[in-house]
Amino acid sequence: MVAQPTDLHDADTQDAAAAAACPVDHTAFTGAGTGDSAHHGYEPFDMTDPFPAYERLRTEEPVMYDERIGYWVVTRWADVRAVFDDWETFSSENAQAPVRERGAEATRIMKEGGFTAYSGLSARIPPDHTRIRAIAQRAFTPRRFKALEPTIRENTRTALQRMLESPDRQGDVLHDIAFDIPTITILTLLGVDPAMVPTYKRWSDSRGAMTWGDLSDEQQVPHAHNLVEYWQECQRLVVEAHQRGGDSLIADLVEAQGAGAEITDHEIASLCYSLLFAGHETTTTLIANSIRVLLSHREAWEAIVADPSRIPSAIDEVLRYSGSIVAWRRKALRDAEIGGVKIPEGAGILLVMGSANRDEEVFAHPEVFDIARTDARNHMSFGYGIHYCLGNMLAKLQDRIVLEETAAAVPSLRLTGEPIAFGENLSFRAPTSVPVTWEA
C-alpha cells in the first residue's frame, strides 16, 4: 500500500575542523556566498521540515562543511554507513559532547557539584566500549523486556482511558500517552520509583538541552544544576543496589561486578545516566511520531486498525521516514575521505541519518510513506555498526503495544489540523505536541 498524506500540516511532507575551509564554492549552486542559501537551505537546529534541505544536500553537496556548527555534514546513506562502520578512523568520542561550549558559570556549577558523568556506551570507544557493552547486554535481555510487557500494556490502557475521558474529545498524544509510558518503563527497568517521572523528565530535558541544544551561557545555568542532581541520583542508585540488591538492571550490573565482571561503579552510574535519558526520550518521540505520521496518512492508519499484524512493518517505516534521531556525531582521528571529500584529522562529522533514510539510491520513492515497503529496515535510525542501539527491541516493543492498544480503542482518532511544532535541536526531531480528536 502507498499512503499519500492527507493532512497539510504534516511537516514530513513539506576542534581542528573549525579552522578547515569548505572545499566547495557554494555560490556555484546558489548565486550567493552567505546566508541560508549558502548551505542549500540546511539549518542545523531547525527540525520543522528539514527534508527538502536534506535532498538538496544529497544532490548538490553530500559532504558539506558547515562553519556555523564546525561540522562536516554527511547526508548520503552509503557515506553515513561507511563512517559508522569505520570506528577506528571515525571515533564516537564526541557523540555526547556539548554542541556549544559550556560557559564559565555552568562549568563551575558542574565541577563543584561533582559532575563526572560519562557516556554509557554511545561515546565510548573500544576496548572500553566492547567490554562494557558485553556486560550490559547480559542484563539488557529480551527476557527482561518480555516481563515488562504486561505493565507496558496496562499503563497504555490507563493512559488511553484517561485521555478518552476528555469531555470535548480533545487530547495530545505526546503528553497524554507517549510521555509517561516509556518513562515509567525505563524507571521500572532501573529500579526507580515511577512517582519520580516529573523529576526525571526535568533532568532529561536539561540533558538534551545542554548536549544538543544551542544555549547561551546564561541559559545553561539552570540546566547545569539539574545535571548535577541527575548525576548524584545515578550514583545513589548504584550505592543502593550494592546495599539492597533487587530486581533491576542496575542490580544485575552490580551483581555481575561482584561475580568478577570488569565494570566499575562509575561505569554503572554512567550507564544509568545514559539509559535514563535514551531509554525514554527517544521512545517518547518514536511513539508520538508513529501516531502522528500514521494519522497523517489515513490509509496506513486504517490498515493497522484492520490488521494489527502490520504494525511492526509500520514502525520500521516510521523509523525510516521520520526517526526520532536524525543526526549523530563522529570525530576523524586521522586524515581521511568521505564520499571523495578530504576530511582533516580532528574534524567533527555530523552524520545525518534522517537524510540517509530518504536516499534515492537506496529507497524507491523515499518521500512516500509506505508501510508495505520491504526494505524499510535498512534505515539507520538506530545507528549502525558497533554502536547500534542496545535498546532498539525495547523501543519497538513499547511502540508496538501503544499502536495496538490505540488502534483498537479509538480507531476514529485523527489529528486536529493544528500545526505541529518541533523543538530546536541538532540531533533529535521531537514534536512539542500531537493534538488529536476522535468521534464519540
FIPATI-744059 format. One record per residue (C-alpha): residue number from 1; residue in three letters; chain; z, y, x. Coordinates in Angstrom, 3 decimals. Last residue first. Layout:
<r NUM ALA A <Z Y X>> ...
//
This chain:
<r 440 ALA A <20.269 9.992 -17.984>> <r 439 GLU A <17.375 10.574 -15.610>> <r 438 TRP A <17.931 11.427 -11.966>> <r 437 THR A <18.423 14.350 -9.565>> <r 436 VAL A <18.343 14.767 -5.806>> <r 435 PRO A <19.211 17.291 -3.091>> <r 434 VAL A <18.792 15.989 0.485>> <r 433 SER A <20.875 18.282 2.686>> <r 432 THR A <21.039 19.526 6.282>> <r 431 PRO A <18.187 17.223 7.245>> <r 430 ALA A <18.511 15.650 10.718>> <r 429 ARG A <15.813 15.558 13.369>> <r 428 PHE A <17.863 14.896 16.514>> <r 427 SER A <16.638 15.616 20.049>> <r 426 LEU A <16.434 19.320 20.895>> <r 425 ASN A <18.348 20.617 17.893>> <r 424 GLU A <18.064 23.139 15.094>> <r 423 GLY A <19.227 21.518 11.860>> <r 422 PHE A <16.605 20.547 9.298>> <r 421 ALA A <16.028 22.283 5.971>> <r 420 ILE A <14.787 20.677 2.776>> <r 419 PRO A <13.049 22.958 0.284>> <r 418 GLU A <14.183 22.342 -3.311>> <r 417 GLY A <11.938 20.017 -5.281>> <r 416 THR A <14.793 18.142 -6.924>> <r 415 LEU A <14.034 14.878 -5.144>> <r 414 ARG A <13.920 11.825 -7.370>> <r 413 LEU A <16.154 9.011 -8.564>> <r 412 SER A <14.763 7.118 -11.566>> <r 411 PRO A <15.537 3.752 -9.936>> <r 410 VAL A <19.261 4.596 -10.025>> <r 409 ALA A <21.498 1.566 -9.540>> <r 408 ALA A <18.981 -0.960 -8.182>> <r 407 ALA A <17.135 1.440 -5.869>> <r 406 THR A <20.461 2.858 -4.662>> <r 405 GLU A <22.039 -0.527 -3.976>> <r 404 GLU A <19.093 -1.944 -2.062>> <r 403 LEU A <18.464 1.318 -0.176>> <r 402 VAL A <22.127 1.608 0.848>> <r 401 ILE A <22.250 -2.037 1.942>> <r 400 ARG A <19.068 -1.728 4.001>> <r 399 ASP A <20.260 1.454 5.708>> <r 398 GLN A <23.556 -0.180 6.638>> <r 397 LEU A <21.877 -3.253 8.092>> <r 396 LYS A <19.272 -1.163 9.925>> <r 395 ALA A <21.969 0.844 11.704>> <r 394 LEU A <23.968 -2.287 12.532>> <r 393 MET A <20.900 -4.001 13.993>> <r 392 ASN A <19.972 -0.952 16.100>> <r 391 GLY A <23.434 -0.673 17.637>> <r 390 LEU A <22.561 -1.554 21.239>> <r 389 CYS A <19.706 0.959 21.303>> <r 388 TYR A <17.106 0.029 23.931>> <r 387 HIS A <18.402 1.329 27.263>> <r 386 ILE A <16.926 -1.478 29.375>> <r 385 GLY A <13.435 -0.975 27.958>> <r 384 TYR A <12.540 1.132 24.937>> <r 383 GLY A <14.121 3.767 22.738>> <r 382 PHE A <15.486 3.142 19.258>> <r 381 SER A <12.918 5.481 17.678>> <r 380 MET A <10.204 3.851 19.779>> <r 379 HIS A <7.909 2.629 17.014>> <r 378 ASN A <6.053 -0.653 17.559>> <r 377 ARG A <7.913 -1.988 14.529>> <r 376 ALA A <5.445 -0.086 12.339>> <r 375 ASP A <2.660 -2.513 13.311>> <r 374 THR A <2.012 -4.255 10.004>> <r 373 ARG A <1.866 -1.157 7.788>> <r 372 ALA A <2.707 -2.163 4.227>> <r 371 ILE A <5.349 0.602 4.038>> <r 370 ASP A <2.594 3.198 4.544>> <r 369 PHE A <3.372 6.829 5.325>> <r 368 VAL A <0.082 8.393 6.432>> <r 367 GLU A <0.133 10.732 9.445>> <r 366 PRO A <-0.474 7.760 11.778>> <r 365 HIS A <-3.875 6.886 10.246>> <r 364 ALA A <-4.130 3.811 12.486>> <r 363 PHE A <-1.192 3.565 14.867>> <r 362 VAL A <-1.529 3.042 18.633>> <r 361 GLU A <-4.233 5.410 19.925>> <r 360 GLU A <-3.559 7.791 17.030>> <r 359 ASP A <-0.052 8.427 18.355>> <r 358 ARG A <2.343 9.045 15.476>> <r 357 ASN A <5.357 7.202 16.907>> <r 356 ALA A <4.616 8.793 20.291>> <r 355 SER A <5.173 12.218 18.712>> <r 354 GLY A <8.640 11.460 17.344>> <r 353 MET A <9.315 9.616 20.597>> <r 352 VAL A <9.061 12.879 22.504>> <r 351 LEU A <10.183 12.003 26.028>> <r 350 LEU A <11.621 15.141 27.620>> <r 349 ILE A <11.491 14.975 31.411>> <r 348 GLY A <13.652 16.901 33.893>> <r 347 ALA A <12.194 17.193 37.369>> <r 346 GLY A <14.266 16.186 40.396>> <r 345 GLU A <11.287 14.889 42.370>> <r 344 PRO A <8.104 16.604 41.247>> <r 343 ILE A <5.842 15.299 38.452>> <r 342 LYS A <2.103 15.072 39.120>> <r 341 VAL A <0.044 14.685 35.940>> <r 340 GLY A <-2.148 11.572 35.635>> <r 339 GLY A <-0.411 10.400 32.464>> <r 338 ILE A <2.951 10.673 34.193>> <r 337 GLU A <2.902 10.839 37.980>> <r 336 ALA A <5.719 10.639 40.501>> <r 335 ASP A <7.668 12.485 43.183>> <r 334 ARG A <11.089 10.852 43.324>> <r 333 LEU A <14.215 10.515 41.182>> <r 332 ALA A <12.480 11.959 38.112>> <r 331 LYS A <15.049 12.722 35.404>> <r 330 ARG A <14.996 11.442 31.799>> <r 329 ARG A <15.626 12.889 28.352>> <r 328 TRP A <15.223 11.827 24.730>> <r 327 ALA A <13.197 13.180 21.811>> <r 326 VAL A <12.655 12.463 18.099>> <r 325 ILE A <15.957 10.824 17.205>> <r 324 SER A <16.495 10.270 13.474>> <r 323 GLY A <13.001 8.858 13.004>> <r 322 SER A <10.492 10.221 10.501>> <r 321 TYR A <7.255 8.224 10.503>> <r 320 ARG A <8.161 5.410 12.852>> <r 319 LEU A <11.752 4.993 11.722>> <r 318 VAL A <10.637 5.399 8.115>> <r 317 GLU A <8.017 2.684 8.688>> <r 316 ASP A <10.665 0.381 10.128>> <r 315 ILE A <12.867 1.023 7.096>> <r 314 ALA A <10.008 0.279 4.693>> <r 313 SER A <9.436 -3.066 6.374>> <r 312 PRO A <13.103 -3.954 5.854>> <r 311 ILE A <12.943 -2.695 2.222>> <r 310 ARG A <10.012 -4.839 1.088>> <r 309 SER A <12.331 -7.635 -0.075>> <r 308 PRO A <13.649 -5.115 -2.612>> <r 307 ASP A <10.571 -5.714 -4.820>> <r 306 ALA A <10.200 -3.550 -7.924>> <r 305 VAL A <12.537 -0.801 -6.674>> <r 304 ILE A <11.013 -1.191 -3.205>> <r 303 ALA A <7.504 -0.579 -4.602>> <r 302 GLU A <8.643 2.276 -6.831>> <r 301 TRP A <9.909 4.120 -3.771>> <r 300 ALA A <6.662 3.485 -1.895>> <r 299 GLU A <4.524 4.701 -4.782>> <r 298 ARG A <6.705 7.795 -5.086>> <r 297 HIS A <6.110 9.034 -1.558>> <r 296 SER A <8.569 11.926 -1.309>> <r 295 LEU A <11.241 9.617 -2.743>> <r 294 LEU A <10.623 7.219 0.144>> <r 293 VAL A <10.803 10.033 2.692>> <r 292 ARG A <14.085 11.489 1.424>> <r 291 ILE A <15.693 8.089 0.831>> <r 290 SER A <14.906 6.921 4.352>> <r 289 ASN A <15.645 10.322 5.894>> <r 288 ALA A <19.168 10.406 4.476>> <r 287 ILE A <19.869 6.820 5.537>> <r 286 LEU A <18.447 7.382 9.029>> <r 285 THR A <20.361 10.666 9.373>> <r 284 THR A <23.688 9.015 8.555>> <r 283 THR A <22.690 6.213 10.920>> <r 282 THR A <22.056 8.716 13.738>> <r 281 GLU A <25.470 10.330 13.313>> <r 280 HIS A <27.429 7.148 12.604>> <r 279 GLY A <27.304 4.837 15.561>> <r 278 ALA A <25.948 7.488 17.929>> <r 277 PHE A <29.062 9.639 17.725>> <r 276 LEU A <31.914 7.125 17.526>> <r 275 LEU A <29.836 4.918 19.792>> <r 274 SER A <29.625 7.437 22.628>> <r 273 TYR A <33.313 8.332 22.858>> <r 272 CYS A <34.273 4.684 22.307>> <r 271 LEU A <32.004 3.641 25.158>> <r 270 SER A <33.628 6.362 27.273>> <r 269 ALA A <37.090 5.036 26.335>> <r 268 ILE A <36.012 1.555 27.446>> <r 267 GLU A <34.649 2.992 30.712>> <r 266 HIS A <37.910 4.886 31.321>> <r 265 ASP A <39.907 1.724 30.626>> <r 264 THR A <37.863 -0.056 33.278>> <r 263 ILE A <35.315 -2.862 32.904>> <r 262 GLU A <34.768 -5.881 35.126>> <r 261 ALA A <35.572 -8.719 32.735>> <r 260 GLY A <38.533 -10.755 34.009>> <r 259 ALA A <40.185 -12.099 30.869>> <r 258 GLY A <42.250 -8.932 30.529>> <r 257 GLN A <39.057 -6.872 30.532>> <r 256 ALA A <37.616 -9.105 27.826>> <r 255 GLU A <40.763 -8.497 25.751>> <r 254 VAL A <40.398 -4.749 26.236>> <r 253 LEU A <36.760 -4.989 25.158>> <r 252 ASP A <37.646 -7.042 22.080>> <r 251 ALA A <40.445 -4.580 21.229>> <r 250 ILE A <37.906 -1.751 21.358>> <r 249 LEU A <35.530 -3.693 19.092>> <r 248 SER A <38.285 -4.236 16.581>> <r 247 ASP A <40.557 -6.983 15.301>> <r 246 GLY A <43.912 -6.134 16.824>> <r 245 GLY A <45.581 -5.733 20.201>> <r 244 ARG A <48.845 -3.837 19.875>> <r 243 GLN A <49.725 -2.331 23.252>> <r 242 HIS A <46.416 -2.628 25.085>> <r 241 ALA A <44.524 -1.606 21.940>> <r 240 GLU A <46.832 1.392 21.570>> <r 239 VAL A <46.072 2.544 25.108>> <r 238 VAL A <42.348 2.238 24.385>> <r 237 LEU A <42.722 4.204 21.136>> <r 236 ARG A <44.645 6.938 22.956>> <r 235 GLN A <41.806 7.411 25.444>> <r 234 CYS A <39.336 7.880 22.591>> <r 233 GLU A <41.731 10.359 20.933>> <r 232 GLN A <42.002 12.410 24.125>> <r 231 TRP A <38.203 12.549 24.308>> <r 230 TYR A <37.874 13.883 20.759>> <r 229 GLU A <40.630 16.463 21.211>> <r 228 VAL A <38.943 17.783 24.381>> <r 227 LEU A <35.598 17.741 22.572>> <r 226 ASN A <37.029 19.837 19.733>> <r 225 HIS A <38.340 22.496 22.105>> <r 224 ALA A <34.919 22.713 23.769>> <r 223 HIS A <33.290 23.054 20.343>> <r 222 PRO A <35.450 26.069 19.592>> <r 221 VAL A <34.318 27.725 22.883>> <r 220 GLN A <30.586 26.907 22.909>> <r 219 GLN A <29.610 29.725 20.536>> <r 218 GLU A <30.901 32.301 23.031>> <r 217 ASP A <28.810 30.909 25.886>> <r 216 SER A <25.735 30.954 23.641>> <r 215 LEU A <24.577 27.693 22.135>> <r 214 ASP A <21.162 25.962 22.123>> <r 213 GLY A <22.129 22.489 20.944>> <r 212 TRP A <21.713 19.046 22.468>> <r 211 THR A <24.997 18.403 24.272>> <r 210 MET A <27.395 21.019 22.925>> <r 209 ALA A <26.027 20.973 19.371>> <r 208 GLY A <25.910 17.185 19.106>> <r 207 ARG A <29.423 16.686 20.437>> <r 206 SER A <30.713 19.526 18.291>> <r 205 ASP A <29.309 17.928 15.140>> <r 204 SER A <30.876 14.641 16.196>> <r 203 TRP A <34.307 16.234 16.612>> <r 202 ARG A <34.142 17.726 13.125>> <r 201 LYS A <32.875 14.418 11.718>> <r 200 TYR A <35.705 12.617 13.468>> <r 199 THR A <38.231 14.869 11.772>> <r 198 PRO A <36.607 14.558 8.337>> <r 197 VAL A <36.480 10.722 8.620>> <r 196 MET A <40.134 10.380 9.687>> <r 195 ALA A <41.077 8.574 6.469>> <r 194 PRO A <38.946 5.716 7.802>> <r 193 ASP A <41.858 4.803 10.142>> <r 192 VAL A <40.288 3.689 13.433>> <r 191 GLY A <39.845 0.063 14.537>> <r 190 LEU A <36.511 0.524 16.326>> <r 189 LEU A <34.468 -1.373 13.745>> <r 188 THR A <36.388 0.326 10.936>> <r 187 LEU A <35.604 3.753 12.411>> <r 186 ILE A <31.960 2.724 12.768>> <r 185 THR A <31.735 1.620 9.137>> <r 184 ILE A <33.663 4.585 7.740>> <r 183 THR A <31.246 6.951 9.473>> <r 182 PRO A <28.239 4.867 8.412>> <r 181 ILE A <29.243 5.162 4.711>> <r 180 ASP A <30.704 8.671 4.619>> <r 179 PHE A <27.676 10.899 5.293>> <r 178 ALA A <24.785 8.988 3.796>> <r 177 ILE A <26.113 8.818 0.235>> <r 176 ASP A <27.338 12.069 -1.335>> <r 175 HIS A <26.719 14.451 1.573>> <r 174 LEU A <23.253 13.325 2.619>> <r 173 VAL A <22.086 12.013 -0.756>> <r 172 ASP A <22.956 15.278 -2.471>> <r 171 GLY A <23.529 15.133 -6.194>> <r 170 GLN A <22.524 16.576 -9.555>> <r 169 ARG A <22.755 14.714 -12.875>> <r 168 ASP A <24.392 17.738 -14.550>> <r 167 PRO A <27.543 15.807 -15.458>> <r 166 SER A <27.861 14.278 -11.967>> <r 165 GLU A <29.204 10.753 -12.490>> <r 164 LEU A <26.160 9.405 -10.637>> <r 163 MET A <27.514 10.755 -7.329>> <r 162 ARG A <30.853 8.934 -7.715>> <r 161 GLN A <29.094 5.737 -8.717>> <r 160 LEU A <26.816 5.963 -5.700>> <r 159 ALA A <29.724 6.490 -3.311>> <r 158 THR A <31.635 3.534 -4.770>> <r 157 ARG A <28.559 1.301 -4.663>> <r 156 THR A <27.920 2.230 -1.037>> <r 155 ASN A <31.531 1.611 -0.030>> <r 154 GLU A <31.351 -1.822 -1.674>> <r 153 ARG A <28.137 -2.660 0.166>> <r 152 ILE A <29.486 -1.512 3.531>> <r 151 THR A <32.688 -3.495 2.980>> <r 150 PRO A <30.773 -6.647 2.036>> <r 149 GLU A <28.508 -6.213 5.124>> <r 148 LEU A <31.253 -5.725 7.729>> <r 147 ALA A <31.583 -9.430 8.485>> <r 146 LYS A <27.862 -9.549 9.149>> <r 145 PHE A <28.238 -6.830 11.795>> <r 144 ARG A <30.961 -8.792 13.569>> <r 143 ARG A <28.845 -11.930 13.561>> <r 142 PRO A <25.764 -9.964 14.702>> <r 141 THR A <27.728 -9.091 17.875>> <r 140 PHE A <28.811 -5.902 19.622>> <r 139 ALA A <31.743 -7.561 21.412>> <r 138 ARG A <29.720 -9.721 23.794>> <r 137 GLN A <27.088 -6.976 23.957>> <r 136 ALA A <29.690 -4.593 25.369>> <r 135 ILE A <30.259 -6.821 28.407>> <r 134 ALA A <26.558 -7.128 29.235>> <r 133 ARG A <26.106 -3.387 28.611>> <r 132 ILE A <28.903 -2.539 31.067>> <r 131 ARG A <27.478 -4.560 33.961>> <r 130 THR A <23.820 -3.591 33.463>> <r 129 HIS A <24.660 0.099 33.078>> <r 128 ASP A <26.879 0.077 36.153>> <r 127 PRO A <24.133 -1.566 38.277>> <r 126 PRO A <22.072 0.083 36.982>> <r 125 ILE A <22.015 3.556 35.418>> <r 124 ARG A <24.308 5.191 32.887>> <r 123 ALA A <23.134 7.943 30.568>> <r 122 SER A <22.625 5.765 27.469>> <r 121 LEU A <25.544 3.422 28.133>> <r 120 GLY A <28.963 4.806 27.213>> <r 119 SER A <28.253 8.233 28.592>> <r 118 TYR A <31.054 9.935 30.463>> <r 117 ALA A <34.253 11.529 29.283>> <r 116 THR A <36.311 13.436 31.864>> <r 115 PHE A <37.923 16.051 29.621>> <r 114 GLY A <41.412 16.610 30.987>> <r 113 GLY A <42.178 19.553 28.704>> <r 112 GLU A <42.313 21.934 31.661>> <r 111 LYS A <38.765 20.945 32.594>> <r 110 MET A <37.467 21.158 29.044>> <r 109 ILE A <38.971 24.576 28.370>> <r 108 ARG A <37.837 25.959 31.745>> <r 107 THR A <34.251 24.766 31.235>> <r 106 ALA A <34.163 26.278 27.751>> <r 105 GLU A <35.384 29.600 29.216>> <r 104 ALA A <32.896 29.620 32.103>> <r 103 GLY A <29.860 28.764 30.002>> <r 102 ARG A <28.356 25.311 29.838>> <r 101 GLU A <24.732 25.071 30.913>> <r 100 ARG A <22.299 24.638 28.015>> <r 99 VAL A <20.771 21.234 27.376>> <r 98 PRO A <24.161 19.690 28.079>> <r 97 ALA A <23.780 16.396 29.992>> <r 96 GLN A <23.781 13.219 27.884>> <r 95 ALA A <20.392 11.835 28.899>> <r 94 ASN A <20.643 13.339 32.407>> <r 93 GLU A <21.450 10.066 34.207>> <r 92 SER A <18.647 8.219 32.404>> <r 91 SER A <16.663 7.907 35.637>> <r 90 PHE A <12.880 7.973 35.852>> <r 89 THR A <11.786 6.212 39.041>> <r 88 GLU A <14.051 3.151 38.888>> <r 87 TRP A <14.146 3.281 35.090>> <r 86 ASP A <10.413 2.590 34.858>> <r 85 ASP A <10.195 1.207 31.302>> <r 84 PHE A <11.273 4.398 29.547>> <r 83 VAL A <8.683 6.322 31.573>> <r 82 ALA A <5.914 3.839 30.742>> <r 81 ARG A <6.882 3.839 27.069>> <r 80 VAL A <6.613 7.618 26.817>> <r 79 ASP A <3.275 7.599 28.653>> <r 78 ALA A <1.767 4.907 26.422>> <r 77 TRP A <3.003 6.603 23.230>> <r 76 ARG A <1.727 10.085 24.101>> <r 75 THR A <4.059 13.114 23.875>> <r 74 VAL A <5.667 13.926 27.225>> <r 73 VAL A <7.334 17.367 27.568>> <r 72 TRP A <8.159 18.247 31.181>> <r 71 TYR A <11.499 20.029 30.998>> <r 70 GLY A <12.919 23.416 32.040>> <r 69 ILE A <13.850 24.466 28.496>> <r 68 ARG A <11.786 27.646 28.174>> <r 67 GLU A <9.634 26.647 31.166>> <r 66 ASP A <7.930 23.951 29.126>> <r 65 TYR A <5.852 21.765 31.459>> <r 64 MET A <3.289 19.834 29.444>> <r 63 VAL A <2.298 16.162 29.653>> <r 62 PRO A <0.152 15.423 26.599>> <r 61 GLU A <-1.703 18.744 26.945>> <r 60 GLU A <-4.560 19.153 24.474>> <r 59 THR A <-4.691 16.099 22.231>> <r 58 ARG A <-1.128 14.790 22.450>> <r 57 LEU A <0.155 18.387 22.480>> <r 56 ARG A <-1.867 19.285 19.399>> <r 55 GLU A <-0.523 16.273 17.530>> <r 54 TYR A <3.059 17.110 18.498>> <r 53 ALA A <2.525 20.666 17.265>> <r 52 PRO A <1.368 19.338 13.887>> <r 51 PHE A <4.404 17.010 13.847>> <r 50 PRO A <7.197 19.518 14.464>> <r 49 ASP A <7.924 20.214 10.790>> <r 48 THR A <11.365 21.770 10.332>> <r 47 MET A <12.802 20.444 13.596>> <r 46 ASP A <12.770 23.696 15.569>> <r 45 PHE A <14.686 23.277 18.837>> <r 44 PRO A <11.796 22.645 21.232>> <r 43 GLU A <9.190 24.865 19.530>> <r 42 TYR A <5.691 23.438 20.044>> <r 41 GLY A <2.920 25.593 18.596>> <r 40 HIS A <0.464 24.658 21.351>> <r 39 HIS A <2.926 25.921 24.004>> <r 38 ALA A <1.066 29.119 24.900>> <r 37 SER A <0.597 29.777 21.206>> <r 36 ASP A <4.355 30.319 20.790>> <r 35 GLY A <4.479 33.277 23.150>> <r 34 THR A <2.649 33.915 26.388>> <r 33 GLY A <-0.682 33.203 28.027>> <r 32 ALA A <-3.012 33.749 25.137>> <r 31 GLY A <-6.548 32.527 24.436>> <r 30 THR A <-5.072 29.352 23.041>> <r 29 PHE A <-6.585 26.358 24.764>> <r 28 ALA A <-7.829 27.720 28.098>> <r 27 THR A <-4.993 30.231 27.947>> <r 26 HIS A <-2.564 27.381 28.537>> <r 25 ASP A <-3.713 27.011 32.139>> <r 24 VAL A <-2.279 23.646 33.155>> <r 23 PRO A <-0.278 22.936 36.306>> <r 22 CYS A <2.968 24.359 34.893>> <r 21 ALA A <4.903 25.827 37.787>> <r 20 ALA A <7.928 23.982 39.171>> <r 19 ALA A <11.059 26.055 39.623>> <r 18 ALA A <12.791 24.720 36.540>> <r 17 ALA A <11.894 21.190 37.558>> <r 16 ALA A <14.142 21.217 40.582>> <r 15 ASP A <17.469 21.097 38.219>> <r 14 GLN A <3.264 19.681 6.629>> <r 13 THR A <3.546 16.213 5.937>> <r 12 ASP A <6.914 15.448 7.391>> <r 11 ALA A <8.407 18.575 5.879>> <r 10 ASP A <8.250 17.067 2.393>> <r 9 HIS A <8.460 20.292 0.317>> <r 8 LEU A <5.139 19.660 -1.454>> <r 7 ASP A <6.398 16.499 -3.078>> <r 6 THR A <3.886 13.779 -3.965>> <r 5 PRO A <3.048 12.426 -0.529>> <r 4 GLN A <0.463 9.632 -0.409>> <r 3 ALA A <1.621 6.042 -0.293>> <r 2 VAL A <-0.781 3.508 1.152>> <r 1 MET A <0.000 0.000 0.000>> 
//
